Amino acid sequence: ETGVTQTPRHLVMGMTNKKSLKCEQHLGHNAMYWYKQSAKKPLELMFVYSLEERVENNSVPSRFSPECPNSSHLFLHLHTLQPEDSALYLCASSQVGRGRNTGELFFGEGSRLTVL
Amino acid sequence: KNEVEQSPQNLTAQEGEFITINCSYSVGISALHWLQQHPGGGIVSLFMLSSGKKKHGRLIATINIQEKHSSLHITASHPRDSAVYICAVHRPGGADGLTFGKGTHLIIQP
């Protein structure tokens, strides 16, 4: 138990579906992250909310939409995804100082997404 | 070429063997992480270090800032050590300042 909980653990969706991934952290951290892990590739940062500021990675397609209603909750809204979006989506949190992540990352168990 | 390179990519060893996983990086860093990912998917932080050496149980991590190299050692390896080990470095730039290696897939056979 790392203090970061992700739901659902597994999700299968069609290309026309709309679904959401949820992440909740119980660590009192002030930064939360979405990472994508595809086979044979390094972890890729998708989005980060740090000190209530959203930082985007411009290479993330608009079919992925993050939402951070408060410092403990993070969502990733999914719509009209493609089969190549099938991957493990990992949420993480950390304590940030001066807007930079210099601390230890705590990861959730991940949500395994399959797009048919 | 990835900014963080790990070797080997895959490693199979017998229970009890001494294991070394290497990480080389080509950018300036403020700290380096070693992470462990089990088949279920979750990732656990093992070490965060910026100099010297750290030890936790059977795990030892070392870093040489001048040579831009770090090693993770496992003594008296056990099948439960089977996992993917990921090296990540804190860079000055980037939204979260982290660059990840591709990971080393370790299998310890009984």
Interface residues (C-beta under 8 A of the other chain):
Chain A: T2 A31 Y33 K40 K41 P42 L43 L45 V48 S50 V55 E56 N57 L88 L90 A92 R100 N101 T102 G103 E104 L105 F106 F107 G108 E109 G110 R112
Chain B: N2 V4 S30 A31 H33 L35 G40 G41 G42 I43 V44 S45 M48 I86 A88 H90 G94 A95 D96 G97 L98 T99 F100 G101 K102 G103
